[in-house]
Amino acid sequence: MKRSSRSPAGRLLYAQSGGVTAVINATAAGVIEAARASGVQVYAAHNGILGALREELIDTSKEPTAAIAALRHTPGGAFGSCRYKLKSLEANRAEYERLIDVLRAHDIRWFLYNGGNDSADTALKISQLGKAMGYDIRCIGVPKTVDNDLAVTDCCPGFGSVAKYTAVATLEASLDVASMADTSTKVFILEVMGRHAGWIAAAAGLAGEGADAPPHLILFPERVFDEEAFLAKVKATVERVGWCTVVASEGIRNKEGQFLAEAGTRDAFGHAQLGGVAPVLAALVKEKLGYKYHWALPDYLQRSARHLASKTDADQAYAVGKAAVEYALAGQNAVMPVIVRTSDAPYRWKIESAPLAKIANREKKMPASFFTRDGFGITAAARRYLAPLIQGEAPPPYGKDGLPKYVQLKNVAVGKKLPPFKP
């Protein structure tokens, strides 16, 4: 890649972290296109921060312009992602020193980490370490999470698309159940992601409005699960409507604070692994009420459904990537580009810079004003917040075979300069 004589010295390293989304690659496109426009070469870390530790870097300058542009409509993580949380500097200084060694060896002066709460913490730690070790590195956290639980930002890129998928799936499945309820399924349960915050479950509420419209019950992690109240509501709904749709966050808990579906294992971040709350609820409905049921777990489908992405979400995902590069090249450090809502109707937004210290390891839950009095639905205030985020369609191009045309990058590896390292 040729640089103009006025282009800044050094390279930029971009990495994707955590669970991917339908639009995280749109952010990657924003990063790479903005950097190219400024004459800066972009390396990508293969499989997130692990790629940086292992010195497994990808030279994005080997990709043609059309391939980078196609990332805007391609789901998944183009460079690979990971779930790996760096320990404190005191607990594992060797890891941090290795990161600085890799950055220095490849003349990397800007590091952009695209992820959620833990990723914001990683970017903050590396920015602090650079100062401590005398290496000039500017670190920018780039927002991404379907959970919509990052502090400061109005919403998180990735959420709008999973919210749209959830609302559409709830609507379509409910029409199916209603068609067969007389002689078949009476209760349908859809389990969605959301360990501590119920934003995705809340989005299902956009599928309908009114006591008889689905979803008839939404179960949120912010509300203690009351078995008696749940069963009474399901029973009353079936008796009145003839059937009942329930949408449940994976992270709902009982009054003792235990996950209803805890599997007894932990993930790489130390979070409890959940085994599926939908079958637990379905068994309860069958045992206590005797209704025939069906349940569904969209799992990865809800976060990878690029064919049903929200245009608002895709636009915001690209915008934060572009802004991250602009902030980095302007000399900002330990910040994140966040989305600021300036109007509900018509919906308007802008991007601003916020300190990572106010975002890292903080979790934004749904406000009390978003829950109906009985705790099983969303209020008008919640609808005003959620509705603009699912607006617009941004379908991928389709081929003659009827399938979306997604891009697969060449991901040409950069030559290694350091001895191997095993984190």
C-alpha angles and dihedrals in degrees: 000000000000119000126204117240088252097052117111119262121249136035135274122232119206125188136179120221140193127351110356126231139213089262108032089104088057086062089050089053090051091051097047097042093048092047092048090051088056094046095249122140115230125213119189124210113235108236097359124274090353088066090055092049093047092043090239099150132167125215105223091186087079090067119091120241092250092055093052090047090051090060087077090074101030120099128212125047111301094202100032128259137221145197103233125138119201114228122229119291089249093052097049114009091160092069093053094046089051091054092052090047091054093046092049094046091057098037092244111170101167127049121191117188114193111203149078137287098317092045091052087054091051093051090048093050093049091049089053092046092051089059092046093051096041096246118136104229126150114208125199125184112216115205122242132147136125088213091071090214103127114123123239098016115097090226138351126245107250095036099083092058096047088046090054091047091050095048092047093045091050092050096046096043090048091055087053093050092047090054094057104028096106094067104010141025117017100176127039120189123196116192117205136182120272121116100182105357126055101210095121093047089048090056089062086068089072088072092080145350130221135046094285098043122093136287090052093179131025118189116207131194088226090064124065110244109247108196095195094049091045094053093045091053093048092049093048091048094050091048092049103035102022095240141030137221118205125189115195132187112229090235103059113139138201125238090274089061095249123138109248089223105034110152096199096245134100134226128225092279093051093254118145112258112233121219102203128294096201096071090046091055092042092054089050092052091049095046098044103030104021094225123150109245145185127197134192135200111197091183108159091007092072094055098039101046098116091160088069099039122145112246089217089056094046091050092049092047091055092044096055091050092052092045092049090060092046091051092047095049090046088060100256116149136191093013138120130213105239133190116246119195112218099174139013099200109054091020112235132169143172139192123249136172120254130181115259088222088070093050109035115101093357123121127209113211128186114279119245090246090068095064125081117237094262091048094236101100148030128264131229088262090058091049091052090053098043105038098071092051094066096045123124134020126253105179120184119242114269129220131221089267090065093248128116116266104236124177126238113199124221091231096202110203122237115232114260121242102180137063116266119278128199114201 
